[in-house]
C-alpha cells in the first residue's frame, strides 16, 4: 500500500469500455505549436546553458527527472517532471506543472494522478500495431501524451494525431533533430501539438524556437494605380511552379523594386489554347524581387526547387509553399509602372502576353496586355529598402 503522501496511478480505460469523449471546443481551434527541451542526462554546465537558452527563446517547457532542477524556473516555462515509478510524492507533484509517467515498456499506459496543482501525462513508445493501439487510446484519455516512434515513417503519427482530434488532450512528439522537428510539425497539416528535443547545444534551442514560431499569416496589401505600360522587347522571365495547388486569387508578390511588389496571378483561370497550370505563377523577369518567409526577398534568378516562397491571397492571407521548379525562358517583356497610395513609384516586368495576369482588388484578374493608366492593381509596399534580401532603413533610390 502506498503511503498517504503518495499519489498513485490508474490504468487508462480502453476506448471500447467508455463513451466517446465529449469534444472540447477549445481543441477544435487551431492551436499554436510549442516546444520542450529534455535536459535529462546533461552535465551541469551544459544544462545551465540549455536552460538559459530555453528561457531566452521562450521555449514552452523543460523536461527533467529531478524536481529540484525545475524548481527555480520562471513561471513562463512549463516544468515537466518524469517519473518511472507508479507513485509520486504529493509535495513534489505540487512543485511542478506536469507529472509524466515514463512507463515506456509498460503496455498498460498508466498515468499519474498528479493531484490538484499539476497535470498528468504518460510516455508511450510506438513500435508496432499493439503499441500504436495503446497510443491511440492514451491520447483520448490523458491530458498529456509524450510519443516516441521507433520507425522513420510518419504514418503512425498521422494515426495518433487523428485519434487525438477533439479530445482536449495534448500530444508531444520526441524528435531526433531540427530537421525532424520541421517535418513532425507539419504532419496532417497541423502536426503534433508539441515537440520534444534533446538539444546538442544552446544553438539547437534557438533553432527549435524558429521551427515552431508561427509565420506571418497576413500581409497588408495596398492598391496600386497604373501610370504607364510599355512593351520593352526581349529578355528572360521565369515561371515559378510550386508543389501546391493555388487558389484563383492566390499570387506571389513580385516587383522590380524592394519597396513595391505586385500580386501576380496563378494560372488557375481558363486559357483558350492550353489547360490551366494551377500550381504556377508566370512571375516576371529574372531581376525581380519575390517575397519569401521571414520578411525576406530573393531575386527570381536565385530561386531553386525545394525553397519556400509565400503565396498571398487577395485578402492578404498568407501561406508558405515550396517551389517545385523554376523555368527561365527568353520571351517578349512588358513593363508596368504604378504608384502606391502614398505616391511611391513601383514597377514590375512580366512576359508580354495576354495570358499573364496581375490581381486587383477583390481578386479581379487583369491581363497585362490589357492594362492602361488608371487601372487599379493589388500589391505590397513595405517602408524599408533591402540589402541581401533583408529589410534595412537606409537611403536607397530604386528607379
C-alpha positions in Angstrom: 0.0 0.0 0.0 1.3 3.5 -0.8 1.8 6.0 1.9 -0.7 8.8 2.4 1.7 11.3 0.9 2.0 9.4 -2.4 -0.3 10.0 -5.4 -1.0 6.7 -7.1 -1.5 5.8 -10.7 -4.5 4.4 -12.5 -4.8 2.5 -15.8 -6.3 4.2 -18.7 -9.7 2.7 -19.6 -9.8 1.3 -23.1 -11.9 3.3 -25.6 -14.4 0.5 -26.1 -15.4 0.5 -22.4 -16.5 4.1 -22.1 -18.5 6.6 -24.2 -16.6 8.7 -26.6 -15.1 11.8 -25.1 -17.1 15.0 -25.3 -15.4 17.2 -27.9 -13.6 20.1 -26.4 -14.4 23.3 -28.2 -11.0 24.8 -27.5 -9.4 21.7 -29.0 -11.3 22.3 -32.2 -9.5 25.6 -32.7 -6.1 25.8 -34.4 -3.6 25.7 -31.6 -0.1 27.1 -31.8 2.8 24.6 -31.8 5.1 24.6 -28.8 8.5 23.1 -27.9 10.0 21.4 -24.9 13.7 20.6 -24.3 14.9 17.5 -22.5 17.8 18.2 -20.0 17.9 14.7 -18.5 21.5 13.4 -18.5 23.0 16.8 -19.4 26.2 17.8 -17.5 25.8 20.7 -15.1 27.5 23.4 -17.3 25.7 22.2 -20.4 22.4 22.0 -18.6 22.6 25.6 -17.3 23.3 26.8 -20.8 20.3 24.9 -22.2 18.0 26.3 -19.5 19.1 29.9 -20.1 18.7 29.4 -23.9 15.2 28.0 -23.3 14.2 30.9 -21.2 15.6 33.4 -23.6 13.9 31.9 -26.6 10.6 31.4 -24.8 10.6 27.6 -25.0 7.3 26.3 -23.5 8.7 23.6 -21.3 11.7 21.9 -19.8 11.7 18.1 -19.0 13.8 16.7 -16.2 13.7 13.7 -13.9 14.7 15.7 -10.8 12.2 18.3 -9.5 15.0 20.3 -7.9 16.2 21.2 -11.4 12.8 22.7 -12.3 12.1 24.5 -9.0 13.7 27.8 -9.9 12.3 28.2 -13.4 10.3 31.3 -14.2 6.5 30.9 -14.5 6.8 31.4 -18.3 8.4 27.9 -18.6 6.4 24.8 -18.0 8.0 22.4 -15.5 7.7 18.8 -16.7 8.8 16.0 -14.3 9.2 12.5 -15.5 8.9 9.5 -13.1 9.4 5.8 -13.7 7.5 4.9 -10.5 3.8 4.3 -10.1 3.5 7.0 -7.5 4.9 10.4 -6.8 5.2 12.4 -3.6 2.4 14.9 -3.3 4.8 17.8 -2.3 6.9 17.0 -5.4 3.8 17.0 -7.6 2.8 20.4 -6.2 6.2 21.9 -7.2 5.8 21.1 -11.0 3.3 21.7 -13.7 3.2 18.2 -15.3 4.0 14.8 -13.9 4.8 12.5 -16.8 4.8 8.7 -16.1 7.6 7.2 -18.2 6.4 3.6 -18.4 7.8 3.2 -21.9 8.0 -0.6 -21.6 4.6 -1.0 -19.9 1.7 -1.5 -22.3 -0.9 -0.6 -19.7 -0.1 3.1 -20.2 -0.7 4.0 -16.6 -0.7 7.8 -15.8 0.0 9.5 -12.6 -2.9 11.3 -10.8 -0.9 14.4 -10.3 -3.2 16.0 -7.7 -4.9 19.3 -7.7 -2.0 21.6 -8.8 -0.3 19.6 -11.6 -1.4 17.9 -14.8 -0.8 14.3 -15.6 0.7 12.6 -18.7 2.3 9.4 -19.9 5.1 8.5 -22.3 4.2 5.9 -25.0 6.7 4.2 -27.3 5.1 3.2 -30.6 6.9 0.3 -32.2 4.2 -2.0 -33.6 0.4 -2.3 -34.1 -0.3 -3.1 -30.4 1.6 -0.1 -29.1 0.0 2.1 -31.8 -3.4 1.0 -30.5 -2.4 1.8 -26.9 -1.1 5.2 -28.1 -4.5 6.0 -29.7 -6.3 5.0 -26.5 -4.0 7.1 -24.4 -4.3 10.3 -26.4 -8.1 10.2 -26.0 -7.8 10.0 -22.2 -4.6 11.6 -21.0 -4.2 15.4 -20.6 -0.6 15.0 -22.0 0.9 12.2 -24.1 4.6 12.1 -24.9 5.2 10.0 -28.0 8.2 8.1 -29.2 8.1 6.5 -32.7 10.8 3.9 -33.3 10.3 3.7 -37.1 11.1 6.6 -39.6 7.7 6.6 -41.2 5.3 9.3 -40.1 2.2 7.2 -40.7 1.8 6.1 -37.1 2.0 9.7 -36.0 -0.7 10.6 -38.5 -3.0 7.9 -37.0 -2.3 9.1 -33.4 -3.0 12.7 -34.3 -6.3 11.7 -35.9 -7.2 9.7 -32.8 -6.5 12.8 -30.6 -8.7 15.1 -32.7 -11.2 16.9 -30.4 -10.0 15.1 -27.3 -8.8 18.1 -25.4 -5.5 16.5 -24.6 -2.1 17.5 -25.9 0.4 15.4 -27.8 4.1 15.9 -27.6 6.4 14.0 -30.1 10.0 13.3 -29.4 12.1 14.4 -32.4 15.6 13.3 -33.3 16.9 16.7 -34.6 15.9 20.0 -36.0 15.1 18.6 -39.5 12.8 16.0 -37.9 11.1 18.8 -35.9 10.1 20.6 -39.1 8.6 17.5 -40.5 6.7 16.4 -37.4 5.2 19.9 -37.1 3.5 19.6 -40.5 2.1 16.0 -40.3 -1.6 16.1 -41.2 -1.2 19.8 -41.8 -1.4 20.8 -38.2 1.1 18.2 -36.8 1.8 17.2 -33.2 0.9 19.9 -30.6 4.4 19.9 -29.2 7.9 18.8 -30.0 10.5 17.5 -27.5 14.1 17.7 -28.4 17.3 16.8 -26.5 19.4 19.6 -27.8 23.1 19.2 -28.6 23.9 22.7 -27.5 22.2 26.1 -26.9 22.2 26.9 -30.6 19.8 24.0 -31.1 17.4 25.6 -28.7 17.2 28.8 -30.7 16.7 26.9 -34.0 14.0 24.8 -32.4 12.2 28.1 -31.4 12.4 29.2 -35.0 10.8 26.0 -36.2 7.7 26.3 -34.0 7.3 30.1 -34.4 4.2 30.8 -36.5 4.9 32.5 -39.8 3.1 35.7 -40.7 -0.4 34.7 -41.7 -1.5 38.0 -43.1 0.0 40.8 -45.2 -1.5 44.3 -45.5 -1.9 44.7 -49.3 -2.4 48.1 -50.9 -3.9 49.4 -54.1 -1.5 50.4 -56.9 -2.6 52.7 -59.7 -1.2 52.0 -63.1 0.6 55.0 -64.7 2.5 53.6 -67.6 2.6 50.4 -69.7 5.5 49.7 -72.1 6.5 46.9 -74.5 10.2 46.7 -73.9 11.4 43.8 -76.1 13.1 40.5 -75.3 14.5 39.2 -72.0 14.5 36.3 -69.6 11.4 35.7 -67.5 10.7 32.9 -65.0 7.7 30.7 -64.3 7.6 29.6 -60.7 6.0 26.1 -60.4 5.0 25.3 -56.8 4.4 22.0 -55.1 0.9 23.2 -54.1 -2.5 23.8 -55.9 -3.1 27.5 -55.8 -6.4 29.4 -55.3 -7.7 31.6 -58.1 -6.9 34.8 -56.1 -3.5 33.5 -54.8 -0.4 35.0 -56.1 3.2 35.7 -55.3 4.5 39.2 -54.6 7.0 40.3 -57.3 8.5 43.6 -58.4 11.5 45.4 -59.8 11.8 47.5 -56.6 12.1 46.2 -53.0 9.7 48.9 -51.8 6.8 47.9 -54.0 5.7 44.5 -55.3 2.7 43.4 -57.4 0.4 40.5 -56.7 0.8 38.1 -59.6 -2.0 35.8 -60.6 -1.7 32.0 -60.7 -2.5 30.1 -63.8 -5.8 28.8 -62.3 -8.0 30.7 -64.8 -9.1 29.2 -68.1 -7.0 29.8 -71.2 -8.3 29.3 -74.8 -5.5 27.2 -76.2 -4.0 25.2 -73.2 -5.0 23.6 -69.9 -4.6 25.5 -66.7 -1.5 25.1 -64.6 -2.9 25.6 -61.1 0.5 25.3 -59.4 2.2 28.0 -61.5 2.9 31.7 -61.5 4.2 33.2 -64.7 6.0 35.5 -62.4 8.3 38.0 -64.0 11.8 38.9 -65.3 14.8 37.4 -63.7 16.0 40.6 -61.9 12.7 40.8 -59.9 12.3 40.5 -56.2 9.9 37.9 -54.8 8.7 37.8 -51.2 9.7 34.7 -49.2 9.2 33.7 -45.5 10.8 35.7 -42.6 10.2 39.0 -44.3 13.0 38.4 -46.8 13.2 38.8 -50.6 15.0 36.8 -53.2 15.8 37.5 -56.8 13.9 35.4 -59.2 17.1 34.2 -60.7 18.2 32.7 -57.3 15.1 30.6 -56.8 15.6 26.8 -56.8 13.5 23.7 -56.3 12.7 23.0 -52.7 12.9 26.6 -51.5 10.0 28.2 -49.7 8.0 31.1 -51.1 4.9 33.0 -49.9 1.5 32.6 -51.5 -0.7 35.5 -50.8 -4.5 35.8 -51.4 -6.2 39.0 -52.5 -7.5 39.3 -48.9 -3.9 39.3 -47.6 -3.9 35.8 -46.2 -0.5 34.2 -46.4 0.8 30.6 -46.5 4.2 29.1 -47.2 4.5 26.8 -50.3 7.5 25.1 -51.7 9.0 25.6 -55.2 9.0 22.5 -57.3 10.7 24.0 -60.4 11.7 27.4 -61.9 11.6 27.7 -65.7 13.6 30.6 -67.1 13.0 31.2 -70.8 13.5 34.1 -73.3 10.3 35.9 -74.0 9.0 39.4 -75.0 8.6 41.6 -71.9 6.2 44.2 -70.8 6.9 46.9 -68.1 4.1 48.0 -65.8 4.7 51.1 -63.7 2.3 52.2 -60.9 2.1 54.4 -57.9 1.2 53.5 -54.3 -1.4 55.3 -52.2 1.5 57.4 -50.7 2.9 58.3 -54.0 5.8 55.9 -54.4 6.6 54.6 -57.9 6.7 50.9 -58.3 7.3 48.6 -61.3 7.1 45.0 -62.5 8.3 43.5 -65.7 6.5 40.4 -66.9 6.1 38.3 -70.0 4.3 40.3 -72.8 1.4 38.1 -73.4 -2.3 38.2 -72.8 -2.4 35.1 -70.6 -0.1 36.7 -68.0 -2.2 38.3 -65.3 -2.0 40.5 -62.2 -4.5 40.6 -59.4 -6.6 43.6 -58.4 -9.0 44.5 -55.6 -11.4 41.7 -54.8 -9.3 39.2 -56.6 -10.1 40.7 -60.0 -8.0 39.3 -62.9 -6.1 41.7 -65.1 -4.3 40.6 -68.3 -1.1 42.5 -68.6 -1.6 43.4 -72.2 -5.0 45.0 -71.5 -3.7 47.2 -68.7 -3.9 51.0 -69.2 -3.1 54.1 -67.0 -5.7 54.5 -64.2 -6.3 50.7 -63.7 -6.1 49.5 -60.1 -4.0 46.5 -59.0 -3.0 45.0 -55.7 0.4 44.9 -54.2 2.6 45.3 -51.2 4.5 48.5 -50.3 6.9 47.9 -47.3 8.6 51.0 -46.0 12.1 49.5 -45.9 14.6 49.1 -48.6 16.5 45.7 -48.9 20.1 44.6 -48.7 20.9 41.0 -49.5 17.1 40.3 -49.1 16.8 41.8 -45.6 14.9 45.0 -44.7 17.1 47.9 -43.9 16.4 51.6 -43.1 19.0 53.4 -45.3 18.9 55.6 -48.3 18.2 53.6 -51.4 16.8 55.1 -54.7 15.4 52.5 -57.0 14.1 53.6 -60.4 
